[in-house]
Amino acid sequence: MPKLESAEGDAYYEEIWKQPFACRFMAKGDGSPGMPKEAGKGNGQMLEIKRSMPMDLQKKLETLEYHQELLLQIVENAREEFSKLIVRRKLSRGEVEALLRLCEEMSIKMEEQKAEGLVYFAPLFQEFSFRLNRKLDARETVEALRKQELFSPLMDEFRKYF
């Protein structure tokens, strides 16, 4: 077990075991820096410190796990441009799902407009750009989706308006 020692060589704490977000230490209890006097009262009594994970940290961890899944997909298929963009721009799973819902909504609108005889979709592209997550650039997103062959008719149409 690793020991942390002071300049005098005395062992102040000895690590007993580790758990995610919880630690237990043997405390000397002499009021040494960072150790309260009541912690052990010099008899080696157990001091338990538990911390709950902050919400921001939990969200970051979930995003990292999501990015890890995407990286595995990228390794298997190097053409995963959209997945690379997600990791590069640090998007969470929720942000990606919102983007995919936006693309689905824009695809439906484009099909409806085509059925009405419209052939000019610049206003639709402007709406897409306006509603796009602030972490993303419209051009880069359209290109990545197009290269990964997601929402191809929509992305091919949007590509005309750069």
C-alpha positions in Angstrom: 0.0 0.0 0.0 1.4 3.4 -0.9 2.2 5.7 2.0 2.4 9.5 2.1 5.2 10.6 4.3 6.1 14.0 5.7 9.6 15.5 5.6 10.3 13.9 9.0 9.5 10.5 7.6 6.4 9.8 9.7 3.5 8.1 7.8 0.5 10.3 8.1 -2.0 8.2 6.3 -2.0 4.7 4.8 -4.4 4.0 2.0 -6.7 1.2 2.9 -8.9 0.8 -0.2 -10.3 2.8 -3.1 -13.7 3.0 -4.5 -15.0 5.4 -7.1 -15.6 8.7 -5.4 -15.0 7.3 -1.9 -11.8 7.0 0.0 -10.8 5.6 3.4 -7.6 6.5 5.2 -5.9 5.5 8.4 -5.5 8.8 10.2 -2.7 9.7 12.6 -5.1 12.3 14.0 -2.5 14.8 15.2 -4.0 17.7 13.3 -1.5 17.4 10.5 -2.2 19.5 7.4 -5.4 18.4 5.7 -6.3 16.1 8.6 -8.7 17.2 11.3 -7.7 16.7 15.0 -10.8 14.6 15.7 -9.8 12.2 12.9 -8.6 9.2 14.8 -7.4 11.1 17.9 -4.0 9.5 17.4 -5.3 5.9 17.7 -5.4 5.1 14.0 -9.2 5.1 13.9 -10.7 5.1 10.4 -11.7 8.4 8.7 -14.1 8.0 5.8 -14.4 10.6 3.2 -17.3 10.2 0.7 -18.0 12.5 -2.2 -20.9 12.3 -4.6 -19.9 12.9 -8.2 -20.8 16.5 -9.3 -23.4 16.6 -12.1 -20.9 18.3 -14.5 -18.4 15.5 -13.9 -21.0 12.9 -14.5 -22.1 14.5 -17.8 -18.5 14.6 -18.9 -18.0 11.0 -18.0 -21.1 10.0 -20.0 -19.8 12.1 -22.9 -16.4 10.4 -22.8 -18.0 7.0 -22.7 -20.1 7.9 -25.7 -17.0 9.3 -27.5 -15.2 6.0 -26.7 -17.9 4.1 -28.4 -17.7 6.3 -31.5 -13.9 6.0 -31.6 -14.3 2.3 -31.8 -16.6 2.7 -34.7 -14.1 5.1 -36.4 -11.3 2.5 -36.0 -13.5 -0.1 -37.7 -14.5 2.3 -40.5 -12.3 5.2 -41.3 -15.1 7.0 -43.3 -17.0 7.8 -40.1 -16.6 11.6 -40.7 -19.7 12.5 -38.6 -18.5 10.4 -35.7 -15.1 12.2 -35.9 -16.9 15.5 -35.8 -18.9 14.5 -32.7 -15.7 13.6 -30.9 -13.8 16.6 -32.2 -16.5 19.1 -31.1 -17.1 17.2 -27.8 -20.9 16.7 -28.3 -22.8 14.7 -25.8 -25.2 11.9 -26.8 -28.1 14.3 -26.2 -26.7 16.9 -28.4 -26.2 14.4 -31.2 -29.7 13.1 -30.8 -31.0 16.7 -31.0 -29.0 17.2 -34.2 -30.3 14.0 -35.8 -33.9 15.1 -34.9 -33.2 18.4 -36.5 -31.9 16.7 -39.7 -35.0 14.4 -39.7 -37.3 17.4 -39.3 -35.5 19.3 -42.1 -35.7 16.2 -44.4 -39.4 16.0 -43.9 -39.8 19.8 -44.5 -37.8 19.5 -47.7 -39.9 16.6 -49.0 -43.1 18.5 -48.2 -41.7 21.6 -50.0 -40.6 19.5 -53.0 -44.2 18.0 -53.2 -45.5 21.6 -53.3 -43.1 22.3 -56.3 -40.4 24.3 -54.5 -36.8 23.8 -55.8 -35.0 26.5 -53.9 -34.2 25.5 -50.3 -32.0 28.3 -49.1 -34.5 29.3 -46.4 -34.5 25.8 -45.1 -30.7 25.8 -45.0 -30.8 29.1 -43.1 -33.2 27.6 -40.5 -30.9 24.6 -40.2 -27.9 26.8 -39.6 -29.8 29.0 -37.1 -31.0 25.9 -35.1 -27.7 24.1 -35.3 -25.8 23.5 -32.0 -23.4 26.4 -31.3 -20.5 24.0 -31.1 -20.9 23.1 -34.8 -20.3 24.9 -38.0 -23.0 24.4 -40.7 -20.6 23.7 -43.6 -18.5 21.2 -41.6 -21.6 19.5 -40.3 -23.2 19.2 -43.7 -20.0 17.8 -45.2 -19.5 15.3 -42.4 -23.1 14.0 -42.6 -22.8 13.8 -46.4 -19.5 11.9 -46.3 -21.0 9.4 -43.8 -24.1 9.2 -46.1 -26.5 10.4 -43.5 -29.5 12.4 -44.7 -28.0 12.3 -48.2 -30.7 14.1 -50.2 -30.9 16.9 -47.6 -27.1 17.3 -47.2 -26.7 17.3 -51.0 -29.2 20.1 -51.3 -27.7 22.1 -48.4 -24.3 21.8 -49.9 -25.4 24.1 -52.7 -25.8 27.0 -50.3 -22.3 27.4 -49.0 
